[in-house]
Amino acid sequence: MRTNATDVKLIMDNVTIADTIVDTYILAANTTVNKVLGTGTTDPMLTEIERWLAAHMIAVTRERQAKKEGAGGAYIEYAGDFGAGLSSTGYGQMVLMLDTTGLMAATSGKAASIHAVKTE
């Protein structure tokens, strides 16, 4: 892994999860970066992409970013659209910006589809 929990938490607002949990997201980000980008990018850039991708993964699962909040009526609206890929958080948008190859954008938000084939 190229990054660590401390570096990931530095870019996140008020993240309160344990380093061991952040490490699981870093492992997922590392695996993804290695698979998608391989060695086609410099190590410092891969480190940054991995860090921002881990933050994105945390934000869409455990630490959703609030867009609006309330008090008396207990109202909250989360930022981003769940399932909108890397564009759904500021961290994911940074991944897209850092990845000059465009490969992360190409994998973001791919949906599975099923096509029926007529047989006779």
C-alpha positions as CSV (number, residue, x, y, z in Angstrom):
1,M,0.0,0.0,0.0
2,R,1.2,3.5,-0.9
3,T,-0.7,5.6,1.6
4,N,-1.6,5.3,5.3
5,A,-4.6,6.0,7.6
6,T,-3.0,9.3,8.9
7,D,-2.6,10.7,5.4
8,V,-6.2,9.7,4.4
9,K,-7.7,11.3,7.5
10,L,-5.7,14.5,6.9
11,I,-7.8,15.2,3.8
12,M,-11.2,14.2,5.3
13,D,-13.4,16.5,7.5
14,N,-14.1,15.2,11.0
15,V,-13.5,11.6,10.2
16,T,-13.8,9.6,13.5
17,I,-13.2,6.0,12.4
18,A,-10.3,3.9,13.7
19,D,-7.1,3.6,11.7
20,T,-7.6,-0.2,11.3
21,I,-10.9,0.5,9.5
22,V,-9.3,3.1,7.3
23,D,-6.6,0.5,6.5
24,T,-9.3,-1.8,5.0
25,Y,-10.4,1.0,2.7
26,I,-6.8,1.7,1.7
27,L,-6.3,-1.9,0.8
28,A,-9.4,-1.7,-1.5
29,A,-8.1,1.5,-3.0
30,N,-4.7,0.0,-3.5
31,T,-6.1,-3.0,-5.2
32,T,-8.2,-0.8,-7.5
33,V,-5.4,1.6,-8.4
34,N,-3.0,-1.4,-9.1
35,K,-5.6,-3.0,-11.3
36,V,-6.8,0.1,-13.2
37,L,-3.6,2.1,-13.4
38,G,-0.9,-0.5,-13.0
39,T,2.5,1.1,-13.5
40,G,1.4,3.6,-16.2
41,T,1.7,6.6,-13.8
42,T,4.4,7.8,-11.4
43,D,4.6,6.5,-7.9
44,P,3.9,9.9,-6.2
45,M,0.7,10.3,-8.4
46,L,-0.4,6.7,-7.7
47,T,0.0,7.4,-3.9
48,E,-2.2,10.5,-4.2
49,I,-4.8,8.7,-6.3
50,E,-4.9,5.9,-3.8
51,R,-5.2,8.3,-0.8
52,W,-8.1,10.2,-2.4
53,L,-9.8,7.0,-3.6
54,A,-9.7,5.6,0.0
55,A,-11.3,8.8,1.3
56,H,-14.0,8.5,-1.4
57,M,-14.7,4.9,-0.4
58,I,-15.1,5.9,3.2
59,A,-17.3,8.9,2.3
60,V,-19.8,6.8,0.3
61,T,-20.1,4.1,2.9
62,R,-19.3,5.2,6.5
63,E,-18.9,8.9,6.6
64,R,-21.4,10.4,4.1
65,Q,-20.9,14.1,3.5
66,A,-23.8,16.2,4.6
67,K,-25.1,18.7,2.1
68,K,-27.8,20.1,4.4
69,E,-28.5,19.5,8.0
70,G,-31.2,20.5,10.4
71,A,-31.8,20.7,14.2
72,G,-35.4,20.9,15.5
73,G,-36.9,18.8,12.7
74,A,-34.0,16.4,12.5
75,Y,-33.4,16.9,8.8
76,I,-30.3,15.9,6.9
77,E,-29.5,15.6,3.2
78,Y,-26.4,13.9,2.0
79,A,-24.2,15.2,-0.8
80,G,-23.7,13.3,-4.0
81,D,-25.8,10.6,-5.5
82,F,-25.3,7.2,-4.2
83,G,-24.1,5.0,-7.1
84,A,-22.9,8.0,-9.2
85,G,-19.4,6.7,-9.2
86,L,-16.4,8.9,-8.4
87,S,-18.3,12.0,-9.2
88,S,-20.5,11.5,-6.1
89,T,-17.9,13.0,-3.7
90,G,-15.3,15.7,-3.7
91,Y,-12.7,13.0,-3.0
92,G,-13.7,11.0,-6.0
93,Q,-13.7,14.1,-8.1
94,M,-10.1,14.7,-7.0
95,V,-9.3,11.1,-8.1
96,L,-10.7,12.0,-11.6
97,M,-8.7,15.2,-11.7
98,L,-5.4,13.5,-10.6
99,D,-5.7,10.6,-13.0
100,T,-4.5,12.1,-16.3
101,T,-4.9,8.7,-18.1
102,G,-8.7,8.9,-17.8
103,L,-8.7,5.2,-16.8
104,M,-10.4,5.8,-13.4
105,A,-13.1,7.8,-15.1
106,A,-13.6,5.0,-17.6
107,T,-14.3,2.5,-14.8
108,S,-16.4,4.8,-12.6
109,G,-20.1,4.1,-12.5
110,K,-20.0,1.2,-15.0
111,A,-23.3,-0.6,-14.8
112,A,-23.9,-4.2,-15.4
113,S,-26.3,-5.1,-18.1
114,I,-28.0,-8.3,-19.3
115,H,-29.0,-8.9,-22.9
116,A,-31.3,-11.7,-23.9
117,V,-30.3,-13.7,-26.9
118,K,-33.0,-15.3,-29.0
119,T,-32.5,-18.9,-29.7
120,E,-34.4,-21.1,-32.1
